[in-house]
Every structure is written in C-alpha cells, then in structure tokens.
Amino acid sequence: MRRKEKEITDHAELLAIIAKAKICRLAMVDGDTPYVIPLSFGYHDNVLYFHGAKEGKKINLITTNPNVCFEFDHLIETVAAEKACSWSMKFQSIVGFGKASLVENNEAKKFALAIIMAQYSDKQFDFPDKMVQATAVIKVSIESISGKQSLPTQ
C-alpha cells in the first residue's frame, strides 16, 4: 500500500468494518472484462457467503473462473474545502481476493444462509428445505484482505 499511514493492519478492526457493512461488492472475471455487483452477504471464519438464483451471469462466471475480488466501504463524512482538488473523504474500506465455489449440501447451505441473515438481524430463522434447494449459495474462501482508512481528526 502506497500510503502506509492509512493502512489498517489490525485484523479485529478489519472484522469490525465487515460487521458494520450492509453491502459487499463482488467482482468476477467475464473473459477479459471485470464484472462487479453489490450483494447481501455474511462473514464467518475467513469466508464470505452470498445467495441468489441458481442460474444467471454470476453463477456462470463463478463456475467458469472462481477467482474473485470483493470490496466493503464505510463513508464517514465528506470533507468540503474552498478548492475542488482539496475536497476529501473520511472513510474505511476493505479489498480482498478469494476463490468462489457453490455450496451444494443443504445443511451447509442452511448454515451459510443463517450467517447471511446474522449480518442484518439478531433474529433466528428457519430455512425450509424446498427454499434451500431452490437457492444458490456462494462461498468465497478469503485468500488475502487489506484495509485502508482516512479518519476524522479529533
């Protein structure tokens, strides 16, 4: 990272940013073109989970090439200035890389779906087998992760 003073090196701090995130942007490879989409997600033990339809572009891309990149960000504030080039942002962000795979086992899918729901609610949910069978669950095993921040001065 070019600006070492902005690097987040504390793993617990990275996890805190993930915990407060509401969207994860998942980037996939479409031939020689990047393809990125915002998704609901869950995080557990160095793995990201996503869900969706069992067919479509996202599933096709992941099964063709499992290499993915992901991004989270938290905008804290916009910092206005007199000159346009002096404006800035106070933020925290994470970028990481991993390998995506489809979760096939229904019990493993239920576990992943519970992780996803835990990102958004403290409530416990039941997942009917018919619904689970009709849902694709994507597992991204994280290979590397880094964070960057520019925080407000106190």
TIMI-548170 format. One record per residue: x, y, z of N, C-alpha, C, O, CB in turn; residue in three letters. Coordinates in steps of 0.1 Angstrom, whole numbers, padded with zeros to 4 digits, always signed. Glycine has a CB too. Layout:
! residues N
XYZXYZXYZXYZXYZala/...
! end
This chain:
! residues 154
+0009-0012+0000+0000+0000+0000+0009+0012+0000+0018+0013+0008-0010+0000+0012met/+0006+0021-0009+0014+0033-0010+0014+0042+0002+0024+0047+0007+0010+0041-0022arg/+0002+0045+0008+0001+0053+0020+0000+0045+0032-0011+0042+0037-0011+0063+0018arg/+0011+0041+0037+0012+0031+0049+0004+0037+0061-0001+0029+0069+0026+0028+0052lys/+0004+0050+0062-0002+0056+0074-0018+0054+0073-0024+0056+0084+0001+0071+0075glu/-0023+0051+0062-0037+0048+0060-0041+0033+0061-0053+0030+0062-0042+0054+0047lys/-0031+0025+0061-0033+0010+0061-0039+0006+0074-0035+0010+0085-0020+0003+0058glu/-0049-0003+0074-0054-0010+0086-0048-0023+0087-0049-0032+0078-0070-0011+0085ile/-0040-0025+0097-0033-0038+0099-0039-0046+0110-0036-0058+0111-0018-0035+0103thr/-0047-0041+0119-0053-0048+0129-0065-0056+0124-0075-0051+0119-0058-0038+0141asp/-0064-0070+0125-0074-0079+0119-0088-0076+0126-0098-0077+0119-0070-0093+0121his/-0088-0073+0139-0100-0071+0146-0107-0058+0140-0119-0058+0139-0098-0069+0161ala/-0099-0048+0136-0105-0036+0130-0111-0039+0116-0121-0034+0113-0094-0025+0129glu/-0104-0048+0109-0110-0052+0096-0123-0059+0098-0133-0057+0091-0100-0062+0088leu/-0124-0068+0108-0136-0075+0110-0147-0066+0115-0159-0068+0112-0134-0086+0121leu/-0144-0055+0122-0154-0046+0127-0160-0038+0115-0172-0035+0115-0148-0036+0137ala/-0151-0035+0105-0156-0028+0093-0166-0038+0085-0177-0033+0081-0145-0024+0084ile/-0162-0050+0084-0171-0060+0078-0184-0061+0085-0195-0062+0079-0164-0074+0077ile/-0183-0062+0099-0195-0063+0107-0205-0052+0105-0217-0054+0106-0191-0064+0122ala/-0200-0040+0103-0210-0029+0101-0214-0027+0086-0223-0018+0084-0204-0016+0107lys/-0208-0034+0077-0212-0032+0063-0225-0038+0060-0229-0048+0067-0201-0039+0054ala/-0232-0032+0051-0245-0037+0046-0245-0043+0032-0253-0051+0029-0255-0026+0047lys/-0235-0040+0025-0233-0045+0011-0219-0049+0009-0209-0042+0014-0237-0034+0001ile/-0217-0059+0001-0203-0063-0003-0204-0063-0018-0213-0068-0025-0199-0078+0002cys/-0194-0057-0024-0193-0057-0039-0184-0068-0043-0173-0069-0038-0187-0043-0044arg/-0189-0077-0051-0182-0089-0055-0178-0087-0070-0187-0085-0078-0190-0102-0053leu/-0166-0088-0073-0161-0087-0087-0156-0101-0092-0150-0108-0085-0149-0077-0087ala/-0161-0103-0104-0158-0116-0110-0151-0113-0124-0151-0102-0128-0171-0125-0112met/-0146-0124-0130-0140-0123-0143-0149-0127-0154-0154-0139-0154-0126-0130-0143val/-0152-0119-0164-0160-0122-0175-0152-0121-0188-0151-0111-0195-0173-0113-0176asp/-0144-0132-0191-0135-0132-0202-0123-0123-0198-0116-0126-0189-0141-0128-0215gly/-0122-0112-0206-0112-0102-0202-0118-0089-0196-0112-0079-0197-0103-0099-0215asp/-0130-0090-0191-0137-0079-0186-0141-0081-0172-0146-0092-0168-0150-0076-0195thr/-0139-0071-0163-0144-0073-0149-0159-0071-0149-0165-0064-0157-0137-0063-0140pro/-0165-0078-0139-0180-0077-0137-0181-0076-0122-0178-0085-0114-0187-0089-0143tyr/-0187-0065-0117-0189-0063-0102-0204-0061-0099-0211-0054-0107-0181-0051-0097val/-0208-0067-0088-0222-0065-0084-0223-0063-0069-0215-0069-0061-0231-0077-0088ile/-0232-0055-0064-0234-0053-0049-0243-0065-0044-0253-0068-0051-0240-0039-0046pro/-0240-0070-0033-0247-0082-0028-0249-0081-0013-0241-0075-0006-0240-0095-0032leu/-0260-0087-0008-0261-0090+0006-0251-0101+0009-0248-0109+0000-0276-0094+0010ser/-0246-0102+0021-0235-0112+0024-0236-0116+0039-0243-0110+0047-0222-0106+0021phe/-0228-0125+0042-0224-0129+0056-0210-0133+0057-0204-0137+0047-0233-0141+0061gly/-0204-0131+0068-0190-0134+0070-0188-0143+0082-0195-0141+0093-0181-0121+0072tyr/-0180-0153+0081-0177-0163+0092-0164-0170+0090-0163-0176+0079-0189-0173+0094his/-0155-0169+0099-0142-0177+0098-0135-0176+0085-0132-0186+0079-0145-0191+0101asp/-0132-0163+0081-0125-0161+0068-0132-0165+0056-0125-0168+0045-0111-0168+0069asn/-0145-0166+0056-0153-0170+0045-0164-0160+0043-0171-0156+0053-0159-0184+0046val/-0167-0156+0031-0179-0148+0028-0189-0157+0021-0186-0166+0014-0175-0136+0018leu/-0202-0154+0024-0213-0162+0019-0223-0152+0012-0225-0141+0017-0221-0170+0029tyr/-0228-0156+0000-0237-0149-0008-0248-0158-0012-0246-0170-0012-0231-0142-0020phe/-0260-0153-0015-0271-0162-0020-0277-0156-0032-0276-0144-0035-0281-0165-0009his/-0284-0164-0040-0292-0158-0051-0298-0170-0059-0300-0181-0054-0282-0151-0060gly/-0301-0166-0072-0307-0176-0081-0297-0187-0084-0285-0184-0084-0313-0169-0093ala/-0302-0199-0088-0293-0210-0091-0288-0209-0105-0279-0217-0109-0301-0223-0090lys/-0292-0199-0113-0287-0197-0126-0286-0182-0129-0293-0174-0123-0295-0204-0137glu/-0278-0179-0138-0276-0165-0142-0261-0161-0144-0253-0170-0142-0282-0155-0131gly/-0258-0149-0147-0245-0145-0150-0235-0147-0139-0224-0152-0141-0245-0130-0154lys/-0239-0144-0127-0230-0146-0115-0226-0160-0114-0214-0163-0112-0237-0141-0102lys/-0235-0169-0114-0232-0184-0113-0224-0188-0125-0214-0196-0122-0245-0192-0112ile/-0227-0184-0137-0219-0188-0148-0204-0184-0147-0195-0191-0150-0225-0182-0161asn/-0202-0171-0143-0189-0166-0141-0181-0173-0131-0169-0176-0133-0189-0151-0138leu/-0187-0176-0119-0180-0182-0108-0176-0197-0112-0166-0201-0108-0189-0182-0096ile/-0185-0204-0119-0182-0217-0123-0172-0218-0134-0165-0228-0135-0195-0225-0127thr/-0171-0207-0142-0161-0207-0152-0147-0203-0147-0137-0208-0151-0165-0197-0163thr/-0147-0193-0138-0134-0188-0132-0137-0184-0117-0144-0174-0115-0129-0176-0140asn/-0132-0192-0108-0135-0190-0094-0128-0178-0087-0131-0175-0075-0132-0202-0086pro/-0119-0171-0094-0111-0160-0088-0120-0148-0087-0126-0143-0097-0099-0157-0097asn/-0121-0143-0075-0130-0131-0073-0122-0121-0064-0112-0123-0058-0142-0135-0065val/-0127-0109-0065-0123-0097-0056-0135-0092-0049-0146-0093-0055-0115-0086-0065cys/-0134-0087-0037-0145-0081-0030-0141-0068-0024-0129-0066-0021-0151-0091-0020phe/-0151-0060-0021-0149-0047-0015-0160-0043-0006-0172-0045-0008-0147-0036-0026glu/-0156-0037+0006-0166-0031+0015-0161-0017+0017-0149-0014+0017-0166-0039+0029phe/-0170-0008+0020-0166+0005+0024-0176+0012+0034-0188+0008+0034-0165+0014+0012asp/-0171+0021+0041-0179+0028+0051-0175+0043+0050-0164+0047+0054-0177+0023+0066his/-0184+0051+0044-0182+0065+0043-0185+0072+0056-0197+0071+0061-0190+0071+0031leu/-0176+0079+0061-0178+0085+0074-0183+0100+0072-0193+0104+0078-0165+0085+0083ile/-0176+0107+0063-0180+0121+0060-0173+0126+0048-0162+0121+0045-0178+0130+0072glu/-0179+0135+0041-0173+0143+0030-0167+0155+0037-0173+0162+0045-0183+0146+0019thr/-0155+0158+0033-0148+0170+0038-0147+0180+0027-0139+0179+0018-0133+0166+0043val/-0155+0191+0029-0156+0202+0019-0144+0211+0021-0138+0212+0032-0169+0209+0020ala/-0140+0218+0010-0129+0227+0010-0132+0238+0000-0142+0237-0008-0116+0221+0007ala/-0125+0249+0000-0127+0260-0009-0123+0256-0023-0131+0260-0032-0118+0272-0005glu/-0113+0249-0025-0109+0244-0039-0113+0230-0041-0113+0222-0032-0093+0246-0040lys/-0117+0227-0053-0122+0214-0057-0112+0203-0054-0116+0192-0049-0126+0214-0072ala/-0100+0205-0057-0090+0195-0055-0086+0193-0040-0078+0184-0037-0077+0198-0063cys/-0091+0201-0032-0088+0200-0017-0099+0192-0010-0098+0189+0002-0087+0213-0011ser/-0110+0189-0017-0121+0181-0011-0115+0167-0008-0106+0162-0015-0134+0180-0020trp/-0121+0160+0002-0117+0147+0005-0128+0139+0012-0139+0144+0014-0104+0147+0014ser/-0125+0127+0015-0135+0118+0022-0128+0112+0035-0116+0109+0035-0140+0107+0013met/-0136+0110+0045-0132+0103+0056-0139+0089+0055-0151+0089+0053-0135+0110+0070lys/-0132+0078+0055-0137+0065+0051-0129+0054+0057-0118+0056+0063-0138+0064+0036phe/-0135+0042+0056-0128+0030+0059-0132+0020+0047-0144+0020+0043-0132+0023+0073gln/-0122+0013+0042-0126+0003+0031-0117-0009+0033-0106-0009+0039-0123+0010+0018ser/-0122-0019+0027-0115-0032+0026-0116-0038+0012-0126-0037+0005-0122-0043+0036ile/-0105-0043+0007-0104-0050-0006-0098-0064-0003-0088-0064+0005-0096-0042-0016val/-0103-0074-0009-0097-0087-0007-0099-0096-0019-0107-0092-0029-0104-0094+0005gly/-0092-0107-0019-0093-0116-0030-0096-0130-0025-0093-0133-0013-0080-0116-0038phe/-0102-0139-0033-0105-0152-0028-0110-0161-0040-0110-0157-0052-0116-0152-0018gly/-0113-0173-0036-0119-0183-0046-0133-0186-0042-0136-0188-0031-0110-0196-0045lys/-0142-0185-0052-0156-0188-0050-0159-0202-0054-0154-0208-0063-0164-0178-0059ala/-0169-0207-0047-0174-0221-0050-0189-0221-0046-0193-0213-0038-0166-0232-0043ser/-0196-0230-0052-0210-0232-0049-0212-0242-0037-0205-0253-0037-0218-0236-0061leu/-0220-0239-0028-0223-0248-0017-0234-0257-0021-0245-0252-0026-0227-0240-0003val/-0232-0270-0021-0242-0279-0026-0251-0286-0015-0263-0288-0017-0235-0290-0034glu/-0245-0289-0004-0251-0296+0007-0262-0287+0014-0259-0276+0017-0241-0301+0017asn/-0274-0292+0015-0284-0284+0021-0281-0280+0035-0285-0268+0039-0297-0292+0021asn/-0275-0288+0044-0272-0284+0057-0262-0273+0057-0262-0263+0065-0267-0296+0066glu/-0252-0274+0048-0242-0263+0047-0248-0250+0041-0244-0240+0045-0230-0268+0037ala/-0258-0252+0032-0265-0240+0027-0272-0233+0039-0272-0221+0040-0274-0244+0016lys/-0279-0241+0047-0287-0235+0058-0277-0228+0068-0281-0217+0073-0294-0246+0066lys/-0266-0233+0070-0256-0227+0079-0252-0213+0072-0251-0203+0079-0243-0236+0081phe/-0249-0213+0059-0245-0201+0052-0256-0191+0052-0254-0179+0054-0241-0205+0038ala/-0268-0195+0050-0280-0186+0050-0282-0180+0064-0285-0168+0065-0292-0193+0046leu/-0279-0187+0074-0280-0182+0088-0269-0172+0090-0272-0161+0097-0279-0193+0098ala/-0257-0174+0085-0246-0164+0086-0250-0151+0079-0248-0140+0084-0233-0170+0080ile/-0256-0153+0067-0260-0141+0059-0271-0133+0067-0269-0121+0068-0266-0145+0045ile/-0281-0140+0072-0291-0133+0080-0286-0126+0093-0291-0116+0097-0302-0142+0083met/-0276-0132+0099-0270-0127+0111-0263-0114+0108-0261-0106+0117-0260-0137+0117ala/-0259-0111+0096-0253-0098+0092-0263-0087+0094-0259-0075+0096-0248-0098+0078gln/-0276-0090+0093-0287-0080+0092-0296-0080+0104-0304-0071+0106-0294-0081+0079tyr/-0296-0091+0111-0306-0093+0122-0301-0102+0133-0293-0111+0130-0320-0098+0116ser/-0306-0100+0145-0303-0109+0156-0313-0120+0157-0311-0129+0165-0302-0101+0169asp/-0323-0120+0149-0334-0130+0150-0329-0143+0143-0321-0143+0134-0346-0125+0142lys/-0334-0154+0149-0330-0167+0143-0341-0171+0133-0353-0168+0135-0330-0178+0155gln/-0337-0177+0122-0346-0180+0111-0346-0195+0108-0336-0202+0110-0343-0172+0099phe/-0357-0200+0103-0358-0214+0098-0357-0213+0083-0363-0203+0077-0371-0221+0103asp/-0351-0222+0076-0350-0222+0062-0356-0235+0057-0350-0246+0058-0335-0221+0058phe/-0368-0235+0051-0375-0247+0046-0366-0254+0035-0360-0247+0027-0389-0243+0041pro/-0366-0267+0035-0358-0274+0026-0361-0271+0011-0352-0269+0003-0360-0289+0028asp/-0374-0268+0008-0377-0265-0006-0371-0252-0010-0366-0251-0021-0393-0264-0007lys/-0371-0242-0001-0365-0229-0004-0349-0231-0005-0343-0225-0014-0368-0219+0007met/-0344-0238+0004-0329-0240+0003-0325-0247-0010-0315-0243-0016-0324-0249+0016val/-0332-0257-0014-0329-0264-0026-0330-0255-0038-0323-0257-0048-0338-0276-0028gln/-0338-0245-0038-0340-0236-0049-0331-0224-0049-0331-0216-0058-0355-0231-0049ala/-0322-0223-0039-0313-0212-0037-0299-0216-0039-0294-0226-0035-0315-0206-0023thr/-0292-0207-0047-0277-0209-0048-0270-0202-0037-0274-0191-0033-0272-0204-0062ala/-0260-0209-0031-0252-0203-0020-0238-0203-0025-0233-0213-0029-0254-0210-0007val/-0232-0191-0025-0218-0190-0030-0209-0188-0017-0212-0180-0009-0216-0178-0040ile/-0198-0195-0017-0189-0194-0006-0176-0189-0012-0171-0194-0022-0186-0208+0000lys/-0170-0178-0006-0158-0172-0011-0148-0174+0001-0149-0168+0011-0159-0157-0014val/-0138-0183-0002-0127-0185+0008-0117-0174+0006-0111-0172-0005-0120-0199+0006ser/-0115-0166+0016-0107-0154+0015-0092-0158+0015-0088-0166+0024-0109-0144+0027ile/-0085-0153+0005-0070-0156+0004-0062-0144+0009-0051-0146+0015-0067-0159-0011glu/-0067-0132+0006-0060-0120+0012-0070-0109+0014-0080-0108+0007-0048-0116+0002ser/-0066-0100+0023-0075-0089+0026-0067-0078+0031-0057-0079+0038-0086-0094+0037ile/-0071-0065+0027-0064-0054+0032-0074-0043+0035-0084-0042+0028-0053-0049+0022ser/-0070-0033+0043-0079-0022+0046-0072-0009+0046-0059-0008+0047-0085-0024+0060gly/-0080+0001+0043-0074+0015+0043-0084+0024+0049-0097+0022+0049-0072+0019+0028lys/-0079+0035+0056-0089+0044+0062-0083+0058+0062-0071+0060+0062-0092+0040+0076gln/-0092+0068+0062-0089+0082+0065-0099+0086+0075-0111+0088+0071-0089+0090+0051ser/-0095+0088+0087-0104+0091+0098-0105+0106+0101-0095+0113+0099-0101+0082+0110leu/-0116+0110+0107-0117+0124+0111-0107+0127+0122-0104+0118+0131-0131+0127+0116pro/-0101+0138+0123-0092+0142+0134-0101+0147+0145-0111+0154+0143-0082+0153+0129thr/-0096+0144+0157-0104+0147+0169-0101+0161+0174-0106+0165+0184-0102+0137+0180gln/
! end
